[in-house]
Amino acid sequence: MSCWKHDCPSLTHRLADMYGSSSSLKIPTSPQEEDKGEGKVYGNVFAELESVDLPLGTTLRSVYDDQPNAHKRFMEKLDARIRNHDREIEKMCNFHHQGFVDAITELLKVRADAEKLMGQVSDTNRRLQDAGREVTAQTEEVIRCRIQQRNMATTVEKLQLCIPVLEMYSKLKEQLESKRYYSALKTMEQLENIYIPRVSQYRFCQIMAETLPKLREEIKEISMSDLKDFLESIRKHSDKIGETAMRQAQQHRTFNSAVQKQVTLSCAKPLYGLNGRTPLHHNGLSTEGADEEEMDEEVLTAQDLVDFSPVYRCLHIYTVLGDRETFENYYRKQRKKQARLVLQPQSNMHETVEGYRKYFNQIVGFFVVEDHILHATQGLVTRAFTDELWNMALSKIIAVLRTHSSYCNDPDLVLELKNLIVIFADTLQGYGFPVNRLFDLLFEVRDQYNETLLKKWALLFRDIFEQDNYSPIPVENEEEYKAVVSRFPFHDAEIEKQQFPKKLPMSQSVPQIYSQVKEFIYASLKFSESLHRSSTEIDDMLRKSTNLLLTRTLSSCLQNLIKKPHIGLTELVQIIINTTHLEHACKYLEDFITNITNVSPETVHTTRLYGLSTFKDARHAAEGEIYTKLNQKIDEFIQLADYEWGMAESDGRASGYLMDLINFLRSTFQVFTHLPNNNNDHAAMSGKVAQTACMSACKHLATSLMQMLLDTELKQISMGAIQQFNLDVIQCELFASSEPVPGFQGDTLQLAFIDLRQLLDLFMVWDWSTYLADYGQPTSKYLRVNPSTALALLEKVNRGMKDTSKKNNIFSQFRKNDRDKQKLIETVVKQLRSLVNGMSQHS
């Protein structure tokens, strides 16, 4: 009780300290208010203060009211309240004090029994502990064993989960060691997706999981290394693969040709394609001996020559790794690089056929491998990719062949190149590659081949012409005659009736030229084989190439031959004879081509041979050369003329150079009797050539003699020289009248010298009055004498006469005659000059 009394003032002081006199506790201001509400207000306040659930601050704020002495009054009421509580507490303690004392007394009595019980419990506990110690030990042993059993079971369970992982990892190592990388990747996939996730909490599994990506990279590197080795291998083996493929394609083509020609059909063994995909069955060819052995040979394929497993393996590996696109891009990029290397030819490839063969073998080998990869793998290369490669390669191949074939001058090499191109095209066509552009290229190569043939045959023709003796072919007996006729289509009934020995009109070069033209046709035909062209196209090609040979090569050789200095008139005459017979043989050449191609010459658009025009042109050139050489020979004789223009009298006989010239002309024109005259056309032609040559020679001789008289360097001519010149002209007229070449009518040939004859007659007769009187009349005796010509010669004669008069002035009897003659000459000269001037003014 005392404690409550002690504690209440303390509480009162704490409240006073907390709120002070300025508290807002509301205190009654009058005794009436205090009496009326004091008990109610403070009773509520104290109830709230004594409640432990309400906040104290809120209650106190509701009591205080800024009234004066509120704090004091509250404290007084609070003290009164405390005293009331103390009295109640004291009453309660007094009421329960005896019971408390009784309880304490009872408690003291129980303490002794409790201590005794405690001792018994302790003893019982000790004895129980002693008895349970062994049980505890056994229990702990049991617990330990149970724990071990549980751990062992757990370990077995975990080991059962780990053992498959370790087995798979061991299997992976074995697969890697045995280079079974695709299986190893599958094992890795199982490890990652199935086995390792079951035991991923263990460190060795974590290490294993970290190792697998590294193993994948190693496999990628190894497989890529194998791919590079594979690419290097196929690069080395492309030549062999291509050689095998082209050889089999050639055998196949030969085999088919034999099948077509075989009349009796029998069973044959199948021939397989290079890649072994499609067997080619041929019915009806029975092969024996070497052919049978060839058929029995094992047909090699690309797989036999190259191991494709690295590329398959690498493709599968990259597919499993999800990096197939990278592998495809790498493979295609490398193959494009290899394609460019393969398409790059050697600089001297055009020198030998082996260079071309090796080039084609490498290309064929490359595309055979690509075709195999295309069909053996799915998507590694596509048809679009191979087509792109082939189009790129085809453009390069065509450019290379155009360039290198242009360097080739050997037709045999060009022919072998053509055969290689055909086999090359057939081989790749068998693998599905379009080769039409290659066959188009062959037409360009054909033109090159024809050019080389033309060059070769130009040399052959040149050799034949150089070795020819340009004389008729002598035949001693029937065998020699048949030998010539077998080589050249010659038929002449009159010559056949003649007895041996006899001569054929053409020279030895004619059958040789004819045989070489046939050989050229054969050589040209060789190129047309295997071009997959119709007989009509082949016939057209043969005719066009033969036309080129005749119109360009042979024509050029003939023209060059005719122009050669050592070819004389006799040789030219023989050339005319030869071209005539070659012209007749052209129809036999057309029949020869027709028999080869089985194309009728009546077929529409069939090309005709132009040999007729070729030989006609050559004959005309030879005729023109005859005229030219004959005139040149005449000029050579004329240059030998050595007239003494001041002679007093002539020698009484013709000049020696002129007689030699006439004799030469006579012997020369006898050669023309050998010209072809087997029929009326040839007779007319030969007569025309001879007549034209004779007339040309006479005209040229007359012109040369006239120019000699009118030479400006010749200043004076005596009448003796005129007389001597007249004797020479008389010999020319006698030669013309002697009909050196038959066929001239009347005095046609003599008319070549009519100008000279009238001019010389005018001076010999000195008939100037007649000339001047009849000048301009159609019936004039001196119609062909031009006034300017007469004037020029008269002035020279006048100067000659003056010179002669000076020398003969000792003879006085001649002086008067000379003076008269001089006066006459001067008069004639004036009249001639007036005529010349009149002609110039009139013109």
KOLRO-240786 format. One line per 3 residues: number of its first residue (from 0); their letters; for each residue y, x, z of C-alpha. Coordinates in steps of 0.001 Angstrom, whole numbers. Each point is the difference from the previous one (the first is absolute). Layout:
N
NUM> A> Y/X/Z | ...
% end
This chain:
843
0> MSC> 0/0/0 | 2327/2793/784 | -490/1383/-3429
3> WKH> 1229/-3106/-1681 | 3047/67/2255 | 546/3527/-946
6> DCP> -469/-541/-3664 | 2201/-3127/-353 | 3307/1728/721
9> SLT> -1023/2638/-2459 | -508/-2613/-2691 | 3318/-1548/896
12> HRL> 1705/3323/-353 | -1659/683/-3355 | 1181/-3328/-1369
15> ADM> 3468/643/1262 | 17/3443/-1542 | -1244/-1376/-3302
18> YGS> 2577/-2785/-404 | 2916/901/2292 | 2915/-2309/853
21> SSS> 919/-533/-3637 | -3230/-1831/-640 | 135/-3191/-1928
24> LKI> -2118/-1784/2713 | 1525/-3419/539 | 1062/-609/3759
27> PTS> 1372/-3298/1276 | 3775/108/525 | 363/-2746/2668
30> PQE> -1938/-1096/3069 | -720/-3282/-1651 | -1520/1637/-3037
33> EDK> -1872/2361/2311 | -1375/-2821/1978 | -918/-2077/-3053
36> GEG> -1497/2524/-2324 | -718/3119/1930 | -3563/-913/892
39> KVY> -875/-1220/-3483 | 1604/2852/-1918 | -1247/2850/2120
42> GNV> -3367/-1624/334 | -427/78/-3740 | 1296/3569/-159
45> FAE> -2352/1210/2677 | -2902/-1770/-1654 | 782/1773/-3218
48> LES> 429/3343/1785 | -3293/-362/1761 | -1770/-760/-3223
51> VDL> -1321/3170/-1585 | -167/-1512/-3473 | 3707/-670/-559
54> PLG> 2422/2768/-919 | 2158/935/3005 | 3158/767/-1947
57> TTL> 224/-3435/-1562 | -425/-1723/3367 | 2669/2084/1686
60> RSV> 2447/-602/-2860 | -498/-3705/471 | 913/335/3722
63> YDD> 3135/2089/-369 | 3121/-1672/-1204 | 2985/2305/371
66> QPN> 1067/-1999/3078 | 1359/1960/2933 | -2401/812/2792
69> AHK> -2952/-1183/-2052 | -1830/3237/617 | 532/-140/3723
72> RFM> -1117/-3566/301 | -3046/676/-2059 | -907/2925/2190
75> EKL> 362/-2100/3135 | -2229/-2678/-1430 | -2430/2652/-1117
78> DAR> -186/1427/3526 | -582/-3460/1444 | -2778/-506/-2546
81> IRN> -1577/3288/981 | 55/-947/3672 | -1741/-3264/-778
84> HDR> -2712/1867/-1879 | -451/2454/2826 | -504/-2828/2502
87> EIE> -2576/-1579/-2313 | -1816/3295/-436 | -63/597/3719
90> KMC> -1412/-3457/604 | -2725/623/-2599 | -940/3374/1469
93> NFH> -218/-1457/3455 | -2232/-2711/-1264 | -2524/2454/-1697
96> HQG> 150/2922/2473 | -3029/-1008/2074 | -2171/-449/-3005
99> FVD> 969/3437/-1250 | -905/1567/3324 | -3355/-1752/-43
102> AIT> -696/1215/-3471 | 777/3555/948 | -2336/-248/2956
105> ELL> -2799/-1311/-2177 | 677/2725/-2542 | -386/2681/2625
108> KVR> -3345/-1445/975 | -1225/18/-3587 | 1074/3639/-597
111> ADA> -2904/1382/2019 | -2520/-2053/-1961 | 1680/1076/-3196
114> EKL> -327/3661/871 | -3662/-479/814 | -516/-1826/-3291
117> MGQ> 1823/2742/-1813 | -2373/2582/1415 | -2996/-2016/-1078
120> VSD> 1408/-473/-3443 | 678/3732/-311 | -3538/826/1105
123> TNR> -1433/-2550/-2379 | 2180/1401/-2748 | -1139/3551/717
126> RLQ> -3632/-972/-25 | 569/-2004/-3190 | 1748/2947/-1608
129> DAG> -2849/2326/879 | -2516/-2444/-1361 | 1968/-609/-3267
132> REV> 811/3631/-746 | -3374/536/-1764 | 369/-3301/-1801
135> TAQ> 3452/1032/-1056 | -1328/3300/-1343 | -2724/-1750/-1943
138> TEE> 2465/-2586/-1175 | 2336/2707/-1263 | -2942/1659/-1773
141> VIR> -883/-3307/-1594 | 3599/-503/-1008 | 113/3492/-1491
144> CRI> -3211/-633/-1911 | 1296/-3301/-1252 | 3197/1679/-1140
147> QQR> -2020/2670/-1800 | -2132/-2650/-1628 | 3111/-1866/-1084
150> NMA> 1551/3233/-1319 | -3187/860/-1830 | -185/-3428/-1560
153> TTV> 3629/244/-996 | -590/3471/-1410 | -3001/-1150/-1981
156> EKL> 1982/-2921/-1312 | 2915/2242/-1036 | -2370/2559/-1470
159> QLC> -1655/-2712/-2024 | 3431/-798/-1380 | 821/3668/-638
162> IPV> -3287/1063/-1530 | 561/-1973/-3284 | 3449/1544/-262
165> LEM> -1425/3475/435 | -2822/-741/-2415 | 2456/-1257/-2599
168> YSK> 2191/3027/537 | -3018/2260/-368 | -909/-1880/-3165
171> LKE> 3566/517/-1219 | -313/3750/534 | -3249/94/-1921
174> QLE> 1532/-1964/-2865 | 2939/2360/-131 | -2279/3023/-6
177> SKR> -2089/-1491/-2785 | 3223/-910/-1918 | -774/-3706/37
180> YYS> 3658/-780/435 | -80/-3615/-1089 | -2700/-773/2610
183> ALK> 1983/2006/2540 | 3041/-2172/-599 | -2091/-3113/499
186> TME> -1291/1479/3259 | 3554/753/1108 | 962/-3568/-753
189> QLE> -2852/-1268/2197 | 951/2412/2769 | 3607/-1115/3
192> NIY> -577/-3719/-357 | -3209/-561/1997 | -1178/2841/2227
195> IPR> 3048/1832/1337 | 1813/-3182/1154 | -2965/-693/2354
198> VSQ> 457/3291/1866 | 3626/784/-791 | 720/699/3718
201> YRF> -1910/3268/-81 | 1727/3210/-871 | -2607/1201/-2429
204> CQI> 488/-3215/-1976 | 3726/573/-43 | -570/3523/-1285
207> MAE> -2441/-1385/-2533 | 2493/-2633/-1134 | 2667/2678/-373
210> TLP> -2400/2137/-2061 | -935/-2681/-2547 | 3380/-17/-1874
213> KLR> -256/3772/-309 | -3495/-336/-1398 | 1273/-2526/-2511
216> EEI> 2671/2402/-1160 | -2611/2737/-293 | -2175/-2307/-2073
219> KEI> 2993/-831/-2217 | 752/3684/-462 | -3627/844/-724
222> SMS> -400/-2882/-2441 | 3267/945/-1705 | -1250/3568/-275
225> DLK> -3209/-1328/-1555 | 2094/-2076/-2420 | 1975/3076/-1014
228> DFL> -3251/1854/-586 | -1189/-2953/-2065 | 3171/3/-2092
231> ESI> -393/3711/-579 | -3641/-537/-906 | 692/-2678/-2594
234> RKH> 2789/2134/-1433 | -2525/2791/-535 | -2687/-2337/-1297
237> SDK> 2213/-2108/-2277 | -772/2300/-2919 | -3751/-381/492
240> IGE> 226/-3756/585 | 2086/-456/-3131 | -2313/2209/-2048
243> TAM> -2995/-2061/1093 | 1758/-3289/-687 | 1177/1058/-3461
246> RQA> -3407/1404/-899 | -1661/-3255/983 | 2607/-1983/-1921
249> QQH> -670/2144/-3060 | -3773/-457/425 | 538/-3714/374
252> RTF> 2030/-144/-3190 | -2568/2103/-1870 | -2714/-2202/1395
255> NSA> 1731/-3152/-1221 | 498/1533/-3434 | -3692/796/-148
258> VQK> -814/-3564/1058 | 2093/-1407/-2808 | -1676/2237/-2555
261> QVT> -3506/-586/1312 | -1945/-2393/-2157 | -3100/-330/2134
264> LSC> 851/-1264/3484 | -1997/924/3075 | 460/91/3739
267> AKP> 2265/2646/1451 | 809/1132/3502 | 3268/-1170/1526
270> LYG> 2934/2349/109 | 2103/-340/3090 | 3718/359/302
273> LNG> 1559/2907/1812 | 705/-1873/3182 | -3412/-1607/30
276> RTP> 1442/-3499/219 | -1020/-1516/-3324 | -3200/879/-1844
279> LHH> 413/56/-3766 | -3161/-1371/-1633 | -730/889/-3605
282> NGL> -2779/-1718/-1828 | -1674/1377/-3016 | 313/3807/70
285> STE> -3077/2112/380 | 934/3612/750 | -2401/2888/-267
288> GAD> 62/3705/708 | 3377/1319/1043 | 1548/-3469/-74
291> EEE> -2595/-1288/2433 | 572/2947/2299 | 3716/-645/-139
294> MDE> -554/-3633/908 | -2251/1042/2885 | 2667/2191/1504
297> EVL> 1358/-1251/3248 | 3392/-1554/-538 | 2394/1565/2455
300> TAQ> 2584/-2172/1664 | 3173/754/1859 | -1913/-356/3286
303> DLV> -2445/2672/-1149 | 2779/2497/-501 | 2341/-896/2869
306> DFS> -694/-1149/3571 | 2202/-3043/530 | -1018/-480/3655
309> PVY> 3125/1741/1380 | 2306/-2489/-1657 | -2142/-2955/1115
312> RCL> -142/1364/3532 | 3695/725/132 | 801/-3455/-1361
315> HIY> -2174/-1678/2656 | 1476/2155/2743 | 3586/-800/-924
318> TVL> -915/-3641/-390 | -1467/-97/3508 | 3050/1821/1338
321> GDR> 2246/-2591/-1599 | 1679/2649/-2163 | -1596/-823/-3345
324> ETF> 3343/-316/-1774 | 918/3571/943 | -3310/1243/-1355
327> ENY> 354/-1970/-3240 | 3522/1300/-546 | -1069/3569/683
330> YRK> -3018/-240/-2302 | 2002/-1524/-2842 | 2803/2516/396
333> QRK> -2422/2919/-120 | -1816/-1425/-2995 | 3292/-411/-1830
336> KQA> 747/3653/672 | -3442/976/-1259 | 498/-2173/-3067
339> RLV> 3190/1871/-855 | -1817/3310/407 | -2895/-1163/-2170
342> LQP> 2381/-1199/-2710 | 1756/3359/-165 | -1579/1899/-2924
345> QSN> -342/3711/-460 | 2584/1582/-2235 | -2633/1285/-2454
348> MHE> -2071/-3181/-55 | 638/-510/-3717 | -1635/3300/-934
351> TVE> -3629/-1048/543 | -1947/-3233/194 | -1292/1063/3411
354> GYR> 3518/-257/1353 | 214/-3612/-1129 | -3520/-755/1240
357> KYF> 732/1336/3472 | 3238/-1980/96 | -1778/-3231/-946
360> NQI> -2899/673/2382 | 2347/327/2949 | 1824/-3218/-848
363> VGF> -3225/-1948/-530 | -1419/1372/3243 | 3112/-1053/1864
366> FVV> -112/-3585/-1229 | -3775/-311/358 | 454/835/3685
369> EDH> 2830/-2512/295 | -2113/-2656/-1674 | -2836/696/2429
372> ILH> 2366/-158/2978 | 1443/-3245/-1370 | -3407/-1674/-116
375> ATQ> -1590/1678/3036 | 2833/-706/2441 | 1990/-3114/627
378> GLV> 3686/552/-324 | 206/3781/334 | 1171/10/-3605
381> TRA> 797/-3118/-1955 | -217/-803/-3678 | 3781/-21/-107
384> FTD> 67/3515/1473 | -2579/1352/-2463 | 1813/-1710/-2873
387> ELW> 3249/1591/1123 | -1690/3411/169 | -1583/-523/-3410
390> NMA> 3253/-1084/-1653 | 1761/3026/1446 | -2875/2234/-1103
393> LSK> -176/-1579/-3449 | 3675/660/-686 | -394/3598/1136
396> IIA> -3219/490/-2009 | 1599/-1332/-3173 | 3056/2225/456
399> VLR> -2211/3050/647 | -2230/-666/-2997 | 2995/-552/-2263
402> THS> 1494/3289/1065 | -3151/2132/-107 | -1471/-1523/-3151
405> SYC> 3211/868/-1820 | -759/3681/668 | -3434/-227/-1582
408> NDP> -372/1242/-3582 | -3788/-67/-204 | -1340/-3311/-1398
411> DLV> -3409/632/1548 | 1619/273/3418 | 2021/-3168/-617
414> LEL> -3201/-1785/-1037 | -1760/1129/3158 | 3030/-1133/1984
417> KNL> -256/-3404/-1660 | -3690/-238/941 | 859/930/3576
420> IVI> 2732/-2650/119 | -2432/-2629/-1299 | -2650/914/2580
423> FAD> 2687/190/2678 | 1292/-3457/-949 | -3489/-1517/-237
426> TLQ> -933/1442/3399 | 3024/-1398/1794 | -215/-3273/-1885
429> GYG> -3490/-355/1454 | 1597/104/3440 | 2472/-2741/-841
432> FPV> 3058/2098/-831 | 2060/-1118/-3037 | 3/2679/-2706
435> NRL> 1732/-1654/-2936 | 2879/2449/226 | -2451/2875/-380
438> FDL> -1315/-1461/-3244 | 3596/-462/-1125 | 550/3653/826
441> LFE> -2959/858/-2233 | 1996/-1250/-2974 | 2664/2546/859
444> VRD> -2687/2664/429 | -1424/-1135/-3342 | 3342/764/-1630
447> QYN> -58/3404/1670 | -3592/459/-1177 | 991/-907/-3546
450> ETL> 2854/2483/170 | -2348/2782/1084 | -2455/-1031/-2736
453> LKK> 2774/81/-2573 | 1027/3475/1149 | -3597/1209/-125
456> WAL> -604/-1522/-3426 | 3281/1444/-1256 | -1413/3442/752
459> LFR> -3282/-941/-1675 | 1805/-1248/-3100 | 2142/3107/-56
462> DIF> -3083/2229/177 | -1699/-1999/-2763 | 3031/336/-2259
465> EQD> 334/3703/715 | -3665/659/-751 | -46/-2078/-3200
468> NYS> -32/1879/-3290 | 1614/-2959/-1854 | -2488/50/-2814
471> PIP> -2582/-2593/-1067 | -3233/-45/1980 | -2818/1677/-1917
474> VEN> -3456/-1564/373 | -3010/1905/-1282 | -2707/-2614/497
477> EEE> -785/-3517/1105 | -289/947/3672 | 3475/1461/118
480> YKA> 1327/-3039/-1805 | -1644/-2378/2467 | 1264/2098/2894
483> VVS> 3566/-452/-1212 | -456/-3693/-789 | -1540/-633/3426
486> RFP> 3145/1352/1608 | 2476/-1658/-2341 | -258/-3254/-1987
489> FHD> 339/1420/-3506 | -1283/-1904/-3037 | 760/995/-3575
492> AEI> -2312/-1132/-2765 | 1110/2682/-2457 | -455/2852/2482
495> EKQ> -3378/-1387/1081 | -1142/147/-3631 | 961/3670/-274
498> QFP> -2623/2667/366 | -96/2442/2904 | 1810/2165/780
501> KKL> 3153/-2085/-56 | 3236/-371/1894 | 1377/-2873/1984
504> PMS> 3739/-579/-511 | 1059/234/3671 | 19/3171/2062
507> QSV> -2070/738/3078 | 2655/-1336/2387 | -465/-3610/-1143
510> PQI> -3484/-650/1492 | 1001/2022/3049 | 3132/-2112/535
513> YSQ> -1997/-3191/-499 | -2645/1119/2500 | 2645/959/2529
516> VKE> 1679/-3401/-339 | -3365/-1615/789 | -427/2357/2951
519> FIY> 3438/-1027/1186 | -1021/-3664/-181 | -3100/796/2048
522> ASL> 2089/1901/2538 | 2482/-2869/211 | -2867/-2456/402
525> KFS> -1313/1936/3000 | 3152/-788/1893 | -253/-3702/-835
528> ESL> -3427/-276/1592 | -277/-1622/3452 | 3564/-1320/-143
531> HRS> -1226/-3594/217 | 1716/-812/-3293 | -1145/-2228/-2829
534> STE> -1283/1365/-3307 | 3160/-1219/-1712 | 2209/1937/2408
537> IDD> -2146/3123/-391 | 142/-372/-3789 | 3769/-313/173
540> MLR> 281/3077/2218 | -2197/2041/-2369 | 2008/-1022/-3022
543> KST> 3318/731/1662 | -1107/3436/1175 | -1452/754/-3455
546> NLL> 3273/-1065/-1579 | 1823/2412/2284 | -2374/2742/-1080
549> LTR> 576/-728/-3674 | 3697/-829/-39 | 1179/2551/2515
552> TLS> -2430/2845/523 | -1690/315/-3382 | 3206/-902/-1826
555> SCL> 1919/2648/1937 | -2678/2605/-706 | 91/-840/-3703
558> QNL> 3779/174/-98 | -17/3360/1786 | -2732/1236/-2308
561> IKK> 1944/-1004/-3083 | 3114/1789/1291 | -1761/3287/703
564> PHI> 1222/2871/-2159 | -3464/1272/-956 | -1007/-3355/-1483
567> GLT> 379/374/-3700 | -8/-2446/-2862 | -3766/149/-350
570> ELV> -467/-816/3669 | 2541/-2823/-245 | -1884/-1493/-2924
573> QII> -3225/181/2010 | 1760/-1627/2977 | 975/-2902/-2247
576> INT> -3630/-333/-1081 | -1171/162/3630 | 2434/-2644/1244
579> THL> -1092/-2293/-2806 | -3637/169/1090 | 928/-365/3669
582> EHA> 2025/-3046/-919 | -3051/-1552/-1642 | -2073/777/3097
585> CKY> 2245/-2075/2309 | -1915/-3183/-753 | -3189/1755/1135
588> LED> 1709/923/3254 | 855/-3658/542 | -3638/-930/-634
591> FIT> -1021/2739/2418 | 2174/-1487/2772 | -1276/-3486/-811
594> NIT> -3610/1130/354 | 777/1538/3383 | 1855/-2962/1491
597> NVS> -1733/-2847/-1903 | 3418/-1542/-625 | 501/-1366/-3473
600> PET> 3027/1407/-1841 | 875/-3567/-999 | 658/-807/3656
603> VHT> 3534/-1173/692 | 2362/2674/1296 | -2413/2788/-909
606> TRL> 1973/3211/-432 | -318/1660/-3399 | -170/3732/-561
609> YGL> 3142/1548/-1388 | -1780/2870/-1737 | 1033/-1160/-3438
612> STF> 3682/483/721 | -706/3272/1838 | -1782/1581/-2950
615> KDA> 2440/-1453/-2496 | 2878/1547/1918 | -1833/3314/136
618> RHA> -702/-188/-3719 | 3635/-735/-747 | 1050/2893/2223
621> AEG> -2459/2267/-1828 | 1349/-1151/-3342 | 3548/659/1167
624> EIY> -1061/3406/1246 | -1581/710/-3384 | 3282/-758/-1692
627> TKL> 1881/2093/2554 | -2343/2994/-218 | -80/-198/-3799
630> NQK> 3782/83/-97 | 16/2856/2496 | -2371/1924/-2242
633> IDE> 2223/-677/-2973 | 2956/1307/2025 | -1963/3166/737
636> FIQ> -525/575/-3728 | 3620/-818/-753 | 1074/2608/2495
639> LAD> -1884/2545/-2118 | 2231/-777/-2976 | 2067/3015/-1039
642> YEW> 2140/-1043/-2935 | 2347/2474/-1629 | 2863/-2394/-427
645> GMA> 2004/2378/-2102 | -2725/805/-2566 | 1103/34/-3624
648> ESD> -3230/-1465/-1370 | -3099/-1653/1492 | -3346/1770/260
651> GRA> -1586/-2462/-2339 | -2536/-1137/2567 | 101/-2001/3189
654> SGY> 610/1638/3347 | -3032/1297/1893 | 725/-1848/3228
657> LMD> 148/-3293/-1901 | -3303/558/-1754 | -1588/781/3365
660> LIN> 1494/-3156/1391 | -1356/-2110/-2846 | -3458/1516/372
663> FLR> 104/-757/3721 | 968/-3578/-701 | -2827/-408/-2506
666> STF> -2625/1278/2465 | 1484/-2046/2804 | -88/-3260/-1894
669> QVF> -3634/589/-877 | -742/-378/3740 | 1102/-3609/-165
672> THL> -3014/-816/-2130 | -2003/97/3272 | 1926/-2857/1518
675> PNN> -2134/-3150/701 | -454/-2101/-3103 | -3168/-1867/792
678> NND> 1576/-3318/-861 | 3004/-1259/-1858 | 2169/-51/3111
681> HAA> -822/3582/861 | 425/1095/-3582 | 3407/-1615/-127
684> MSG> 877/1543/3327 | -1159/3503/-985 | 1780/-243/-3337
687> KVA> 3133/-1139/1707 | -71/2895/2459 | -602/2510/-2776
690> QTA> 2685/-1499/-2228 | 2470/-169/2850 | -691/3605/926
693> CMS> 353/1157/-3617 | 3177/-1970/-569 | 1414/1236/3312
696> ACK> -819/3592/-960 | 1622/-310/-3428 | 3102/-1653/1377
699> HLA> 300/2597/2717 | -443/2783/-2574 | 2623/-1509/-2280
702> TSL> 2391/-458/2928 | -563/3579/1149 | 651/1358/-3492
705> MQM> 3152/-2100/-294 | 1197/1245/3398 | -693/3538/-1157
708> LLD> 2320/-485/-2987 | 2676/-1678/2063 | -164/2386/2931
711> TEL> 3587/642/1146 | -804/3634/675 | -877/403/-3663
714> KQI> 3384/627/-1644 | -862/683/-3668 | -2910/-604/-2391
717> SMG> -530/1456/-3392 | -1380/-1957/-2906 | -2998/2329/10
720> AIQ> -770/-1100/3536 | 393/-3611/-1133 | -2530/659/-2759
723> QFN> -2421/1619/2452 | 445/-2915/2408 | -653/-2347/-2925
726> LDV> -3314/1729/-694 | -1033/-596/3631 | 944/-3648/-193
729> IQC> -2002/-319/-3222 | -3071/1240/1912 | 642/-2590/2668
732> ELF> 199/-2680/-2676 | -3211/1223/-1569 | -1704/-173/3404
735> ASS> 1272/-3539/475 | -1161/-1046/-3464 | -3467/1534/536
738> EPV> -868/-2879/2400 | -927/2126/3055 | -790/-3250/1794
741> PGF> -1401/-2877/-1990 | 1557/-3401/86 | 3571/661/-1108
744> QGD> 1235/-2161/-2843 | 1693/1745/-2879 | 2520/2662/896
747> TLQ> 571/-1357/3523 | -634/3365/1612 | 2274/1782/-2510
750> LAF> 2875/-2198/1088 | 142/2062/3204 | 1580/2771/-2090
753> IDL> 2214/-2214/-2178 | 3174/950/1830 | -673/3694/-528
756> RQL> -1069/-526/-3611 | 3158/-1869/-1020 | 2214/2473/1842
759> LDL> -1648/3008/-1613 | 4/-1646/-3412 | 3717/-612/348
762> FMV> 591/3704/563 | -2595/1265/-2421 | 1302/-2161/-2867
765> WDW> 3583/206/1224 | 386/-3624/-930 | 3070/-782/2069
768> STY> 1589/-2257/-2534 | -2996/-2331/46 | -151/62/3796
771> LAD> 3677/-811/367 | -29/-2589/-2722 | -3104/-1859/1254
774> YGQ> 741/390/3730 | -521/-3256/1844 | -2044/-1533/-2844
777> PTS> -3550/-1203/796 | -1228/1609/-3169 | 1588/3332/734
780> KYL> -2176/3003/-826 | 1168/1670/3225 | -13/-3071/2228
783> RVN> -1547/1848/3008 | 2594/2799/-38 | 2616/-507/2660
786> PST> 3521/1233/-897 | 339/1863/3288 | -3337/1766/-589
789> ALA> 943/878/-3574 | 3414/1208/1190 | -1474/2245/2715
792> LLE> -2502/1592/-2362 | 2558/322/-2801 | 2386/1866/2241
795> KVN> -2777/2433/943 | -897/448/-3677 | 3682/496/-830
798> RGM> 308/2747/2586 | -3159/1549/-1361 | 1349/-69/-3541
801> KDT> 3249/1585/1077 | -1887/2754/1705 | -2127/495/-3102
804> SKK> 3124/122/-2223 | 1463/2750/2084 | -3134/2018/-407
807> NNI> -129/-644/-3791 | 3716/505/-815 | -941/2918/-2264
810> FSQ> -1332/-2452/-2515 | 3183/-1348/-1475 | -1781/-2479/-2204
813> FRK> -998/-1933/3100 | 3380/-245/1470 | 1165/-2900/-2099
816> NDR> -3221/-1979/629 | 277/625/3693 | 3579/-1114/23
819> DKQ> -911/-3205/-1821 | -2843/-634/2328 | 2197/592/3002
822> KLI> 2507/-2482/-1308 | -2766/-2547/-527 | -1336/584/3465
825> ETV> 3442/-429/1495 | 450/-3238/-1897 | -3419/-1296/1130
828> VKQ> 704/1030/3569 | 3219/-1975/-1 | -1742/-3044/-1375
831> LRS> -2867/329/2511 | 2460/297/2846 | 1764/-3103/-1133
834> LVN> -3370/-1796/-50 | -820/1257/3503 | 3412/-1039/1281
837> GMS> -366/-3364/-1618 | -3373/-473/1666 | 1422/933/3412
840> QHS> 2935/-2346/-420 | -2293/-2798/-1178 | -2321/492/2942
% end
